[in-house]
Amino acid sequence: MSSSEVTRQGLRGMRPGREAGPGRPARRRGRRGEQAMVPAAEFTSYYGKPVINSPVWGSRAIAGYLFLGGLAGGSALLGAGAQATGRPALATAAKTGAFAAGCVSVAALIHDLGRPARFVNMLRVFKVTSPMSMGSWLLGGFVPATAVAAASAWTGKVPRLGTAATAVSALLGPAVATYTAVLVSNTAVPAWHDGHRELPFVFAGSAAMAAGGLGLLAAPAGQNAPARNLALLGAGAEAVAFERMTKRMGMVGEPYSADRAGTYHRASQALLALGVAGTLLGRRHRVIAALSGMALLGSSAATRWAVVHAGLASAADPKYAVVPQRQRRDGDGAAAEAG
C-alpha cells in the first residue's frame, strides 16, 4: 500500500464510517437501516463490589429504633385524645406506652452512637437541616414530657402539669413518629433515598397502627374506640403509601419484595389483614380486641424490619445505585435534545 492511497478521509475509495474493509457491504442509509456495531452494554461493577458503603447500623437495633419511635409518637397522640374524650384507662395505657417506647428508643439511639456522651453532644447543636440533630432534640423534649404525663396519670397528682405534659407530648408525637423516615431517606441507600416522598407517610401510618394496637391490647373494650379508629386509619394509610412507594420506585423497589425484606413485608400484610378483621368483627370482645392489637403491633414492627432489610440489600447490590443514575442521565440527555 503506497502513501498516495491514504488520505485524510481514510483509504482512497473507502467510505469512512461505512466500510470497515474491502469486501464488506456498506450499511444502509437512514436511521432505520443502521445497525449497532457494538452490542448493548450490560451492567457490571468492579469485581461485583458495592459502590456505596452499607449502613453500619445493626438490623435489630435500627429496626427496633424505627418501630419504637413510631409507637411512642403515636401513643402520645392517642393518650391525649383518650384524655380529652374521658377514657382514663386508655389514656393511662397510651401515656405509659409512649414513655416506655420513648425510653427504649433513646437507648437504641445511644447504642447506635456508641456511648451516652455522644447523645449529649448532639444536643449542643440545633441544626434544622440535620435529621439526626432534630431527632435528638425531639426525643430530648418528648421523653421527659411523656414521663410527667404518665406519672400524673398513674398517681392522679399534679393534674394540671400532667395535662400540659400530655399536650406537649401530643404536639411532638407526630414528628417523633416520622422523623426517622427522613433520617433514613437522607442517606445514599437507594431503597431508602428513592422512597423519600412516601416513606414518611408509611411510617406515620405504621405508627398510628402500632399505637392503636397497643390501645386495643391494654384498654378495656368499653374505652378502646379511639384506639380502634386510629388503628384502622393507620393500617389503611400504611398499605396505600407502601404500595404507591414501591410502584413509583420501579426497579429500586425490588428489594422490598425479595429475600428477607420480602418475607417481613408479607408477614406484615398477613398480620395487618388479621388485625383489621379482628378489629372490625370483635369490637366488644376483649380477647379478640387484644389479639387484634397484638397482630397490628406485629404488622407495624414487620414493616420497619422490611424497610431496614430492603435498604441493606439495595446498598449491597451495586445495580440499584448505578442503573437508575444511568437512566436519569439518559432521560436528561433525551429531554435536552428534545428541548
C-alpha positions as CSV (number, residue, x, y, z in Angstrom):
1,M,0.0,0.0,0.0
2,S,1.5,3.3,-1.1
3,S,1.2,6.6,0.8
4,S,-0.7,8.1,-2.1
5,E,-3.6,5.7,-1.4
6,V,-4.1,7.1,2.2
7,T,-5.9,10.4,2.6
8,R,-7.2,12.4,5.5
9,Q,-10.6,10.7,5.0
10,G,-9.0,7.2,5.1
11,L,-8.2,4.7,2.3
12,R,-8.8,6.0,-1.1
13,G,-12.1,4.5,-2.4
14,M,-13.4,3.6,1.1
15,R,-16.2,5.5,2.7
16,P,-15.3,6.4,6.3
17,G,-17.6,5.0,9.0
18,R,-19.4,3.0,6.4
19,E,-16.9,0.4,5.2
20,A,-14.5,-1.3,7.6
21,G,-12.5,-3.0,4.9
22,P,-12.6,-4.5,1.4
23,G,-15.4,-6.9,0.7
24,R,-17.8,-5.7,3.5
25,P,-21.1,-4.3,2.4
26,A,-22.0,-0.7,3.1
27,R,-24.5,0.0,5.8
28,R,-27.9,1.1,4.6
29,R,-28.6,4.9,4.8
30,G,-31.0,6.3,7.3
31,R,-31.6,5.7,11.0
32,R,-33.9,2.7,10.4
33,G,-31.3,0.8,8.4
34,E,-28.4,1.5,10.7
35,Q,-27.0,-1.5,12.7
36,A,-25.3,-1.2,16.0
37,M,-21.6,-2.1,15.7
38,V,-21.2,-2.6,19.4
39,P,-23.6,-4.8,21.5
40,A,-25.6,-3.2,24.3
41,A,-23.5,-3.0,27.4
42,E,-24.6,-5.0,30.4
43,F,-24.3,-3.6,33.9
44,T,-21.1,-4.5,35.8
45,S,-19.1,-3.1,38.7
46,Y,-15.5,-3.7,39.8
47,Y,-15.5,-7.4,40.9
48,G,-19.2,-7.1,41.7
49,K,-18.4,-4.9,44.7
50,P,-20.9,-2.4,46.1
51,V,-20.4,1.2,45.0
52,I,-21.7,2.7,48.3
53,N,-20.9,1.9,51.8
54,S,-23.5,-0.3,53.5
55,P,-25.1,1.2,56.7
56,V,-23.2,0.4,59.8
57,W,-26.3,0.0,61.9
58,G,-27.3,-3.4,63.0
59,S,-30.6,-4.6,61.6
60,R,-32.1,-5.3,65.0
61,A,-31.0,-2.0,66.6
62,I,-32.1,0.2,63.8
63,A,-35.4,-1.6,63.1
64,G,-36.2,-1.5,66.8
65,Y,-35.3,2.2,66.9
66,L,-37.6,2.9,64.0
67,F,-40.5,0.9,65.4
68,L,-40.3,2.2,69.0
69,G,-40.1,5.8,67.8
70,G,-43.3,5.4,65.8
71,L,-45.0,3.6,68.7
72,A,-44.0,6.3,71.1
73,G,-45.2,9.2,68.9
74,G,-48.5,7.6,68.0
75,S,-49.2,6.6,71.6
76,A,-48.6,10.1,72.9
77,L,-51.2,11.4,70.4
78,L,-53.7,8.6,71.4
79,G,-53.2,9.4,75.1
80,A,-54.1,13.0,74.6
81,G,-57.2,12.1,72.6
82,A,-58.3,9.5,75.2
83,Q,-57.9,12.0,78.0
84,A,-59.9,14.6,76.0
85,T,-62.7,12.2,75.5
86,G,-62.9,10.9,79.1
87,R,-61.3,7.5,78.7
88,P,-58.9,7.3,81.7
89,A,-57.9,3.7,81.3
90,L,-57.0,4.1,77.6
91,A,-55.2,7.4,78.4
92,T,-53.1,5.8,81.1
93,A,-52.1,2.9,78.9
94,A,-51.2,5.1,75.9
95,K,-49.2,7.5,78.0
96,T,-47.3,4.7,79.7
97,G,-46.6,3.1,76.3
98,A,-45.4,6.4,74.9
99,F,-43.0,6.8,77.8
100,A,-41.7,3.2,77.8
101,A,-41.2,3.2,74.0
102,G,-39.6,6.6,74.0
103,C,-37.1,5.5,76.7
104,V,-36.1,2.3,74.8
105,S,-35.9,4.3,71.6
106,V,-33.4,6.7,73.2
107,A,-31.5,3.7,74.5
108,A,-31.3,2.2,71.0
109,L,-30.1,5.6,69.6
110,I,-27.4,5.8,72.3
111,H,-26.4,2.2,71.5
112,D,-26.0,3.2,67.9
113,L,-23.9,6.3,68.7
114,G,-21.6,4.2,70.9
115,R,-21.7,6.0,74.2
116,P,-24.1,8.3,76.1
117,A,-21.8,11.3,75.8
118,R,-22.4,11.4,72.1
119,F,-26.1,11.8,72.6
120,V,-25.5,14.7,74.9
121,N,-23.1,16.2,72.4
122,M,-25.9,16.0,69.8
123,L,-27.9,18.5,71.9
124,R,-25.1,21.1,71.8
125,V,-26.1,21.9,68.2
126,F,-29.5,22.7,66.8
127,K,-29.3,22.1,63.1
128,V,-32.6,22.2,61.2
129,T,-31.1,20.6,58.1
130,S,-29.8,17.5,60.1
131,P,-32.4,14.8,60.8
132,M,-30.2,13.3,63.5
133,S,-29.9,16.7,65.2
134,M,-33.6,17.3,65.0
135,G,-34.4,13.8,66.2
136,S,-32.1,14.2,69.2
137,W,-33.8,17.4,70.2
138,L,-37.3,15.9,69.6
139,L,-36.5,12.9,71.9
140,G,-34.9,15.2,74.4
141,G,-38.2,17.1,74.8
142,F,-40.6,14.3,74.2
143,V,-39.4,11.7,76.7
144,P,-39.5,14.0,79.8
145,A,-42.9,15.2,78.7
146,T,-44.2,11.6,78.5
147,A,-42.7,10.8,81.8
148,V,-44.6,13.6,83.5
149,A,-47.8,12.7,81.7
150,A,-47.6,9.0,82.6
151,A,-46.7,9.7,86.2
152,S,-49.6,12.1,86.6
153,A,-52.0,9.6,85.0
154,W,-50.9,6.8,87.4
155,T,-50.8,8.8,90.6
156,G,-53.5,11.3,89.9
157,K,-51.3,14.1,91.3
158,V,-50.4,17.5,89.7
159,P,-53.2,17.1,87.1
160,R,-52.6,20.5,85.5
161,L,-48.9,19.7,85.0
162,G,-49.9,16.3,83.7
163,T,-52.3,17.9,81.2
164,A,-49.7,20.3,80.0
165,A,-47.1,17.5,79.6
166,T,-49.7,15.5,77.7
167,A,-50.3,18.4,75.3
168,V,-46.6,18.8,74.7
169,S,-46.0,15.1,74.0
170,A,-49.0,15.1,71.7
171,L,-47.6,18.0,69.7
172,L,-44.2,16.4,69.4
173,G,-45.6,12.9,68.8
174,P,-46.2,13.1,65.0
175,A,-42.7,14.5,64.5
176,V,-41.2,11.7,66.7
177,A,-43.1,9.1,64.7
178,T,-41.9,10.3,61.3
179,Y,-38.5,11.9,61.6
180,T,-36.8,8.5,61.4
181,A,-38.2,8.2,57.8
182,V,-36.5,11.5,56.9
183,L,-33.4,10.2,58.7
184,V,-33.0,7.1,56.6
185,S,-34.1,8.6,53.3
186,N,-31.5,11.3,53.8
187,T,-28.8,8.6,53.1
188,A,-27.4,7.3,49.8
189,V,-29.1,3.9,50.3
190,P,-31.2,3.5,47.2
191,A,-34.2,1.8,48.6
192,W,-34.5,4.4,51.3
193,H,-33.4,7.5,49.4
194,D,-35.7,6.9,46.4
195,G,-38.6,6.4,48.7
196,H,-38.3,9.8,50.4
197,R,-41.7,11.0,49.1
198,E,-43.8,8.3,50.6
199,L,-41.7,6.9,53.4
200,P,-42.8,9.5,56.0
201,F,-46.4,8.5,55.2
202,V,-45.6,4.8,55.5
203,F,-44.0,5.5,58.9
204,A,-46.9,7.7,60.0
205,G,-49.5,5.0,59.1
206,S,-47.4,2.3,60.8
207,A,-47.0,4.5,64.0
208,A,-50.8,5.1,64.1
209,M,-51.4,1.3,63.6
210,A,-49.0,0.4,66.4
211,A,-50.4,2.9,68.8
212,G,-53.9,1.7,68.1
213,G,-52.8,-1.9,68.5
214,L,-51.3,-1.1,71.9
215,G,-54.6,0.6,73.0
216,L,-56.6,-2.4,71.9
217,L,-54.3,-4.7,73.8
218,A,-54.2,-2.7,77.0
219,A,-57.5,-0.9,77.4
220,P,-60.9,-2.3,78.2
221,A,-63.3,-2.9,75.4
222,G,-65.6,-0.1,76.5
223,Q,-62.9,2.6,76.1
224,N,-61.0,1.4,73.1
225,A,-63.0,3.2,70.3
226,P,-60.3,5.8,69.7
227,A,-57.6,3.1,69.5
228,R,-59.7,1.1,67.1
229,N,-60.3,4.1,64.8
230,L,-56.6,5.1,64.9
231,A,-55.5,1.6,64.1
232,L,-57.8,1.3,61.1
233,L,-56.8,4.7,59.8
234,G,-53.1,3.8,60.2
235,A,-53.4,0.4,58.6
236,G,-55.1,1.9,55.5
237,A,-52.6,4.8,55.3
238,E,-49.6,2.5,55.6
239,A,-50.8,0.0,53.0
240,V,-51.6,2.7,50.4
241,A,-48.4,4.6,50.9
242,F,-46.2,1.5,50.8
243,E,-47.8,0.2,47.6
244,R,-47.5,3.7,46.0
245,M,-43.9,4.0,47.0
246,T,-42.7,0.6,45.7
247,K,-44.5,1.1,42.3
248,R,-43.1,4.6,41.8
249,M,-39.5,3.5,42.6
250,G,-39.5,0.9,39.8
251,M,-36.5,-1.4,39.9
252,V,-35.2,0.2,43.1
253,G,-38.3,-1.0,44.9
254,E,-37.5,-4.7,44.1
255,P,-35.7,-5.3,47.4
256,Y,-38.9,-4.7,49.3
257,S,-40.4,-7.8,47.8
258,A,-37.3,-10.1,47.7
259,D,-35.4,-12.1,50.3
260,R,-35.7,-11.2,53.9
261,A,-37.4,-7.8,53.3
262,G,-40.0,-9.6,51.2
263,T,-40.6,-12.1,53.9
264,Y,-41.1,-9.4,56.5
265,H,-43.4,-7.5,54.2
266,R,-45.6,-10.5,53.5
267,A,-45.7,-11.2,57.2
268,S,-46.7,-7.5,57.8
269,Q,-49.5,-7.8,55.2
270,A,-50.8,-11.0,56.8
271,L,-50.8,-9.6,60.3
272,L,-52.4,-6.4,59.1
273,A,-55.3,-8.3,57.5
274,L,-55.8,-10.4,60.7
275,G,-55.7,-7.3,62.9
276,V,-58.1,-5.3,60.8
277,A,-60.5,-8.2,60.6
278,G,-60.4,-8.7,64.3
279,T,-60.8,-5.0,65.0
280,L,-63.9,-4.8,62.8
281,L,-65.5,-8.0,63.9
282,G,-64.7,-8.1,67.6
283,R,-65.4,-4.6,68.8
284,R,-67.0,-5.7,72.1
285,H,-64.9,-8.8,72.7
286,R,-62.0,-8.1,75.0
287,V,-60.0,-11.2,73.9
288,I,-60.5,-10.6,70.2
289,A,-59.6,-6.9,70.6
290,A,-56.4,-7.9,72.5
291,L,-55.4,-10.4,69.8
292,S,-56.1,-7.8,67.1
293,G,-53.9,-5.3,68.9
294,M,-51.1,-7.8,69.0
295,A,-51.4,-8.5,65.3
296,L,-51.3,-4.8,64.5
297,L,-48.3,-4.3,66.6
298,G,-46.6,-7.2,64.9
299,S,-47.5,-5.8,61.5
300,S,-46.0,-2.4,62.3
301,A,-42.8,-4.0,63.5
302,A,-42.5,-6.2,60.5
303,T,-42.9,-3.2,58.2
304,R,-39.9,-1.5,59.9
305,W,-37.8,-4.7,59.5
306,A,-38.8,-4.9,55.9
307,V,-37.7,-1.3,55.3
308,V,-34.4,-1.9,57.0
309,H,-33.6,-5.1,55.2
310,A,-34.6,-3.6,51.8
311,G,-32.2,-0.8,52.4
312,L,-29.4,-3.1,53.3
313,A,-30.0,-5.3,50.2
314,S,-30.1,-2.3,47.9
315,A,-26.8,-1.0,49.3
316,A,-25.1,-4.4,48.8
317,D,-26.2,-4.7,45.2
318,P,-24.4,-2.1,43.0
319,K,-27.0,-2.2,40.2
320,Y,-29.5,-0.3,42.4
321,A,-27.1,2.6,42.7
322,V,-25.7,2.7,39.2
323,V,-28.6,1.7,36.8
324,P,-31.0,4.4,38.0
325,Q,-28.3,7.0,37.7
326,R,-27.7,5.9,34.1
327,Q,-31.4,6.0,33.4
328,R,-31.7,9.5,34.8
329,R,-28.7,10.6,32.8
330,D,-30.1,9.2,29.6
331,G,-33.5,10.7,30.3
332,D,-32.0,14.1,30.9
333,G,-30.0,13.9,27.7
334,A,-33.1,13.0,25.7
335,A,-35.0,15.8,27.3
336,A,-32.2,18.3,26.4
337,E,-32.2,17.1,22.8
338,A,-36.0,17.4,22.6
339,G,-35.8,20.9,24.1
